[in-house]
Amino acid sequence: MLRKVQLRRVAHALGQPPAPDQSLIAQGGSDWLVEQDGTDNLAQNVYAAPVITAGQSFSKAEHLAAGQSVGTVAKTGGPGTWSITAGNGSGALAINSSTGEITTAAALDYETTASYSLTIQCSGPGGSDSETVTVNVTNITEPTVNASQTFTVNASDPDGTVLGTVATTGATPTGFAIGGTGLAISAAGQVTKSGAPSTGNYGVTCSLPGYTSPSVNIGVTVSSSSLLLDTLDAGTQVMGAYAPYKLRTAYAGSCIRVRRSSDNAEQDIGFDGSGNLDESALTTFVGSNTGSIARIYDQSGTGGYLVYVSGTRAEITNSSGVIHKINSVPVFKHVAAGSYYEQTGVTIPSAAKCAIIMFARGVSLADNQRFAGIYSGSGADWNAIEHFMMARASGNLDCYRGSTSYSAGALANATSYALAMVFDGAQGRAFVNGTGGTAVNQTNNFTTPTAIRLGAAGGAAGEIFDGYTGPFFVLSNIATGDRAALESHIQTKYGF
């Protein structure tokens, strides 16, 4: 601020630079104050002295990051340059020399210094002034990582797979760190797969500026990278494997081919990153229409598929485009009009030692309803099927090898089952949810089966299956234990 001045002689117009024979004393805005020939004297100072407002204080929570504003010191009077001359022994605070704004030079810590009594000085051409300005640091509850947290991840999951978010207590952290390899953690505490993690404990800390919490272990379980078919005995030959989800790690094909009811267009649907049916692709393609099954791809490695042959196609979505599910897992719905699917051109080398294992759930079970079978030849008539499973009026599951049957269990509507028929070369046996019926001697000899069938339509009256199917396996030379493993998988997958 310029004060009034008295000049005995000023041969100069304000707002204009001084003449060559004049000396510059001070400039304020666009005003120049000069004396001529060095003989004129100023009556008083050009600038007023700065006056800092007394009694100022500011409060900030601890762990405020460096470079953050604490507040701006107020003053009146003339201009000046700001400085901190005392009270800042730790160097945690700074002041802008031009504006008087106090900022953090380092993170504040209540436990170290709860209050700063700063001596603030403002010095200018008109003089200087000093005042004490107080900066109070308020205490917070520092965050800590909660104990006993566990996370799981599959070894085959892609990098970036989210395991979960670490929970904390106290103030919200601004950062996290995790020890070990194979996992990463974001500033918000989200844990993701990054490489090859191991089952065990991983130390995690959370932080604020100037503070890091004690390390707390989180438990991580890495499940096997193997899928169902990868775990079977090396001697078991998988001749056909079908499911509305991925069964084998090395399988790179699609899951199903779907036909859209609105225009009969067809599209292959694969798997999502977790090996489940790609429901997003399915519902996008189908829209608000029925999605029926045109093919169910064989994941055993044959490169084949079950293809629709006859009847009304099984559905994967209803007429509103909603996916058919049991226990939140997709299923194939075989409608009351019946339908069947076949894969031909396969070779089942040991029909004398074979097994058919599948998921089934009846809607309206009746005598002679056929579920699945293997055979040589072709045609809709089930009389030609050499190995097959069906429901009987007695309520039992009946399995046939030629004209000889063997039974197990009792089947009811609206009930999920893991069904199996197994022939070991001498005897046949049926299983319902792992419980086997009486073994029956089998002496029939057959041509090597070359076709696999799922569902029923046509043929003898009552053969039509009305209900749901899901995973379906045809195996040769099945090893001890693999039948139970597949049955257990079906029961766990569909929640029964």
Buried (B, 14 or more C-beta within 10 A) or exposed (E): BBBEBEBEEBBBEEEEEBEEEBEEBBBBEEEBBBBBEEEBEBEEBBBBBBBBEEEBEBEBEBBBEBEEEBBBBEBEBBBBBBBBEEBBEEEBBBBEEEEBBBBBBBBBBBEEBEEBEBBBBBBBBBBBBBBBBBBEBEEBEBBBBBEEBEBEBBBBBEEEBEBBBBEBEBBEBBBBEBEEEBBBBEEEBBBBBBEEBBEEBBBBBBBBBBBEBEBBBBEBBBEEEBBBBBEBEEEBBBBBBBBBBBBBBEBEBBBBBBBBBEEEEEBBBBBEEEBBBBBEBBBEBBEEBBBBBBBBBBBBBBEBBBBBBBBBBBBBBBEEBEBBBBEEBBBBBBBEEBBBBBBBEBEBEBBBBBBBBBBBBBBEBBBBBBBBBBBBEEBBEBEBBBBBBBBBEEEBBBBBBBEEBBBBBEBEEEBBBBBBBBBBEEBBBBBBBBEBBEBBEBEEEBEBBBBBBBBBBBBEEBBBBBBBBBBBBBBBBBBEEBBBBBBEBBBEBBEB
